[in-house]
Amino acid sequence: PAFLKEDFLFPYNQGHAFVEYLYAQGGWSAVDQAYRQPPVSSEQILHPELYPAELPQEIDLPDLGAILGHEWIEIDRGVMGEWYTFLILAQGVDASGRIDPEQAQEAAAGWGGDAFVVSHNPNDQSRIMFLVSEWDTETDAQEFEQALIASLRGRFGIESAGTWANLDGQYSLVRQGKRTIWLFSTDAETVSALWDMLTNP
């Protein structure tokens, strides 16, 4: 898949450009320093002028236990980063949701930090996923919001009140200042509870 192909090439393309930038700034000593102090985000590699000072913002996610209940199992949690944010927009598995790579690059470039969670309920096979992203400015958040809306419209058509529904479940997106929240769930009741928790922490 295009997503994996681009990701496999990241060390050879973007990583190479990162090392070239460091070498131009300070020779091999600058490159050696990057081994002693590795980049902490894909943003630092994509924008080497931000390395090492620009650190990702940490996102505190709420405790889902009170909302979801003990029967839910957390499958994964982590950080997407600027690079995966770009890939979601430009090289997603569903080709109908892909947007122009240049637009996707611009939309992902204002990334400041994020956190995601994926959970599963084996009793009824329900699933949830949400991604909370912080952006450097409100304009950056708006650019990502518009790009993701274009992607979701390509996949699912025009939304209703910020929500796209299909046979798998429903996707919702909201922007609050410099923060965006993207939520998916197969269960409408869970969507409502999570949405209230995430938008009114």
N, C-alpha and C positions, 0 to 999 in steps of 0.2 A: 504493500500500500504506500501511497505517496507520503503519508504521515511518517511511516517508519523509515522510508528511504531518506527523507530530508533529515530525520533525527540521527540516523546512522552517519550521515555526512557532516554533521555539525562540528565534530572535533577537527575535521580536515579542512573545512571551509571557514567557518566563523572562528574556530580555535586558532587556525593558522593566521588569520587576519589579526587576532588579538596579540599573538606573539610577535608578529611583524611590527605592530604599533609599539609594543614595549621595547623592542630592539631599537626602533628608530628614536625612541625617547632617551634610552639610557644604555644601549648595548646589551651584552650578555649578562651583565650584573643585574639589569632590570628584569631580564627573563628569569635568572636564578632566584631573584627575590619573589617572583610569582610562584615558584615551587615551594618556597618557605612560607608564603602567605597566599594560598590559592584563592581564586575568586570564590565568592560565596553565593553568587547568583548568575543566571544566564544573562541578566541585564548587564553585569560588569563585563562579560565577554563580548556581548553585542555592541556595547558602548565603552570601549577600553578607557576612554577619557574619564569615566566615572569610577574606575578601579584605582585604589581600594576604598575610597572615601564614601561612596554612595552605597549605604547598606539597606537591605530590604526592611520595610516596615513589618513588624510582627502583628499578626491578627489573632486576637483572642476569640476563640469560638465558644459558644455557650454549651453547657452540659445538655446533651440530647436525651438523657435517661428519663427525665421528668416528662418530656413530651412524647417520646416514642415508646417507652416502656421496656421492660427487661427482655422481651422476646426479640427485639431488634439486635442484629449483630453488625458491628462496624467492620466493613470490609477494608477500607483504606482511608487514610487522611494524609494530607501533605500540602505541598506547594506546587502550583503549575509553573510559575515564573513567566517572564516575558516571552521566552522561546516557545513554550508549549501554548501560551495564549495565541501567539502568531499562528502556530500550526493548526489549532482548533479552527481559526477563521479561514485560513488559506488552503489547508490540506486535510480537511476533515474527511472521515470515511465516506460520508454521503456527499457525492459530488455536487448535488443541487444546492448544498449549503455553503459551498466554497465562494469566497469573495476574492477580488483582485489582490494578488500578493502585495502590491505596493500599498493599497489601502489597508490591508491587514497589518503590514509592518508599521504604518503610521499609527494605527489604532492601538497596537501593543506597546508602542515606544514609550508611552507615559506611565508604564507600570511602576507601582511603588511597593507592592507587596500583595500577597493573597494567601488564602487557605481554603482547602476543600475537604469535604467529608462524603464518603459513599457508605450507605448502610443497607441492610437486607433483612427482611422478615421471612424466615423459612416457613412459617405457618401458612401464609397466604401468597408467598412469592412477591410481596411488595418490595419496591426499591425506592431509595431517595438519593439524591445527589445535590449538593449545593456548593457554590463557589463564591466566596466573599473576596472582592478585590479592592485594594486601595490604590488611588492614582495620584500622581504628583500634583495635578491641578484639576479643577472642575472641568476645564476644557478637555483634558485628557480623558476624564471619565465619560464625558459626552461623546467623544470620538469612539471609544470602545463600545458604548451603549449603541450608537448608531450602526457600527460595524456588526455587532452581534445581532441586532434587529434584522439587518439585511441578510445575514446568514440564516437566521431562524425563519424568516419569510421565504427564503429560497427553499427551505426544507418543508415547511408546514403551511405556507400561505399567510394571509393577513391575520394578525392577532386580534383577540378580543380582550380589552381592558388589560393589556400587558401580558396576556397569557396565550400560549399556543397549545392546542390539544390534538393528540393523535391517538392511534390505537394503543400505544405503549403507556401513555399517561399525559401529563401536562408539564409544560415548561413556563416559567415566569421570570420576569426580569424587572428590576427596579433600580433606579439610581438615587442616592441620597448624598448630595454634595459631591465629594471626591470618592465616594464608595459606591460600588455596584454589587448587587446580589443576584445571582443566577441560580434558580432552583428547579429541580425536576423531581417528580414523584409519580408513582403509579396509582396513588391513593389520594383522592380529593380531600378527605378529612385530614390526612397527614400534612398535605400541602398547606391547608389553612392554618394549622397549629404551628408549623415551622415558619410560615411566612410572618405570623404575628410575633414569634419569638425573635426572628432575625431582624425585622424592621423596627421592633420596639424593645431593644435589649434592656 
